[in-house]
Every structure is written in structure tokens, then in C-alpha cells.
Amino acid sequence: MKLALALLLIASPATAASVTPSFTTGTVTSRTQSTTTVTETIKQTDFQTGFTYTATGSNINFNGTPALGNTYNMVVPGAAFQFTETYFGPGESRFTEIQRSTTVESVTDSVSVFTQ
């Protein structure tokens, strides 16, 4: 034991050795690519709670106010005329459906340069 203690006291201190890298310059490149596709379906339904009635034309005459089932007569019989009657009752008035796909591509390139 005394010998081991004596050797410890006599031993020289440890020193670090320097490390020298074996390169002087370098580059690292990387590329990241991704593709994302989103598919959507949009559905819209419009409802009408009342009714809509329209009557338009030329060379047309009617008694009272325009109404569904009313009698319309030509002002000048045999002459040119135009008549349009439209009625929309309560319920679904319009349905719209849209389908679309969107694709997004992303590319990221990076370069790291290092020197000693």
C-alpha cells in the first residue's frame, strides 16, 4: 500500500493531446420534397320559405293583379307578343355541389459549407 501511495505522489500529471481534423473544407447538401393533395366537396342547398310569381310580356293584357291561374289576353289579336310566367313555391330552390382537388408540391434545398 505504501508503495502504491508513493507511486501516486511521484507520477507525472496527465496532459491532453491536441486533435487535428483530417479535413480542411466540406459541404453538406440536403433536399426535402413533399406533395400534399386536398380533396374538397362543397354542397350548398338554398331554400325558399314563400313563393315568387312573375309575369312579363308585351302585347298582353290581364284583369286585376298578376297571379297564378289568371287569364291573360292579347291587346292586339294576331300581332306579335311575348309572355313569360314564372312560379317558385316554398321548398328547395337551388342545390350546388362543387368538387375540387388542390395539390401542393414543396421542395427545399439546403447547402451547408464549413471550413477549418
C-alpha positions in Angstrom: 0.0 0.0 0.0 2.9 2.4 0.9 4.4 1.6 -2.5 1.2 2.5 -4.4 0.9 5.7 -2.5 4.5 6.6 -3.2 3.9 5.9 -6.9 0.9 8.2 -7.0 2.9 11.0 -5.5 5.7 10.6 -7.9 3.6 10.1 -11.1 3.6 13.0 -13.6 0.3 14.9 -14.3 -1.8 13.9 -17.3 -1.8 16.2 -20.3 -4.3 16.4 -23.2 -3.1 15.8 -26.7 -4.5 18.1 -29.4 -6.7 16.6 -32.1 -6.3 17.8 -35.6 -9.2 17.1 -38.1 -8.2 15.4 -41.3 -10.3 17.7 -43.5 -10.0 21.4 -44.4 -13.3 22.2 -46.1 -16.6 20.5 -46.9 -20.2 20.8 -47.9 -23.4 19.0 -47.0 -26.4 19.3 -49.2 -29.9 18.1 -48.5 -33.2 18.1 -50.3 -36.7 17.7 -48.8 -39.7 17.1 -51.1 -43.3 16.8 -50.2 -46.6 16.6 -52.0 -49.9 17.2 -50.4 -53.3 16.7 -52.1 -56.5 18.1 -50.5 -59.9 17.0 -52.0 -62.9 19.0 -51.0 -66.6 18.6 -51.6 -68.8 21.6 -51.0 -72.6 21.2 -51.0 -75.0 24.1 -50.7 -78.8 23.9 -50.6 -80.9 27.1 -50.8 -84.5 27.0 -49.5 -87.3 29.4 -50.2 -89.9 29.8 -47.5 -92.6 31.7 -49.5 -93.5 31.8 -53.2 -92.4 34.0 -56.1 -94.6 34.8 -59.1 -93.6 36.9 -62.1 -95.4 37.6 -65.3 -93.8 39.6 -68.1 -94.6 40.2 -71.7 -95.6 42.6 -74.5 -99.0 42.9 -76.2 -100.5 41.2 -73.2 -103.4 42.4 -71.0 -104.8 41.0 -67.8 -107.6 41.9 -65.3 -106.5 42.7 -61.7 -103.1 41.8 -60.5 -100.8 39.2 -62.0 -101.4 35.9 -60.2 -101.1 32.2 -60.8 -104.0 31.0 -62.8 -105.0 34.5 -64.0 -106.4 34.9 -67.6 -104.1 36.9 -69.9 -105.3 38.2 -73.3 -103.6 39.8 -76.3 -104.1 43.5 -76.7 -103.9 43.4 -80.5 -105.0 39.9 -81.6 -102.8 38.5 -84.4 -99.9 40.9 -83.6 -96.5 39.8 -82.2 -96.5 39.1 -78.5 -94.2 37.8 -75.8 -95.3 36.2 -72.4 -93.4 34.7 -69.6 -94.9 33.4 -66.4 -92.7 32.0 -63.5 -93.8 30.5 -60.2 -91.5 29.3 -57.4 -93.2 27.7 -54.5 -91.8 27.0 -51.0 -89.0 24.4 -50.7 -85.6 23.8 -52.2 -84.8 26.4 -54.8 -81.3 25.5 -55.6 -78.6 22.8 -55.0 -75.0 23.4 -55.7 -72.2 20.9 -55.5 -68.5 21.7 -56.1 -65.8 19.1 -56.0 -62.2 20.2 -56.3 -58.7 18.9 -55.6 -55.7 21.0 -54.8 -52.1 19.6 -55.0 -49.2 21.5 -53.3 -45.7 20.5 -54.0 -42.9 21.8 -51.8 -39.1 21.4 -52.4 -36.5 22.7 -50.0 -32.8 22.6 -50.9 -30.1 23.5 -48.4 -26.4 23.7 -48.5 -24.0 23.9 -45.5 -20.4 24.9 -46.2 -17.7 24.5 -43.5 -14.1 25.3 -43.3 -11.4 24.8 -40.7 
